[in-house]
């Protein structure tokens, strides 16, 4: 449905949002999200270039969201990393089909459109506030000092 990198980005953004505006350092994000520590900086850099997160080096530094979690959608994050592929021309390159998609490719594009719509209507804050048996990210057992406060309602 989405690439592993896009899922890593979503996990990272959720972890950052859980910290209520306080900077979160890369090792903490990696531990909380289970994203490979060697790959996470690339993901965070892409999110920074897309204008979704800020980064600050040094003591007291780390990553924060540029906008409140209520203003960041799942689609914003996915599009920053690996946009959902839509089908606007025959993927087989059949010139006679052009933009008149066959039933199969039309259905596949409709499914992609529904996914986009769902992601666009879901904010990071909604993910954090959704009731359920578990939170979006669970603190690894036995860790100390990684408890992030829940997102405050704005």
C-alpha positions, 0 to 999 in steps of 0.5 A: 500500500505504501512504501516502508520508507513512508511508513518509517516517516509516519512513525517518526512524525507520530513520535515527534508529535507525541512530545508536544513541541519539545525536540526529540533526538534521532536515537530516541525516535529510532528506539521508539519507532523501531526504525533502523537507526542508520536509515532514520536520518535520511527519512528525517532529512527528507521530512525536513526538506519537505517542510514538515519537521524542523531540526536543531543541532546541539544541546537541547536540539532535535526534531519538532513538527513545523505545524501542529499535529492537527494540521499535518495529514498522513497524506502530507507525510506520505507525499513527502517521502513516496507519493501514491502512484495514480494512473492517468495513462495506460501503464502498458503504453498502449497508445490507443488507450491513452488516457481512456483507462481499461476497467482494470486500470481505472479500478486501480486508480480509483482505489489509489484515489480512495487511499489518497482521500483517506490519508488526506482526511486523517491528521497526525493528531487524530492518530494520537487521539484515536481510542484503542487498546494501544497507542500509535507507538509503544514505548519499548519495555524496560526503557527508562527516560523515553516516556513521551507525554500524550499530545495536548488538545489544541 
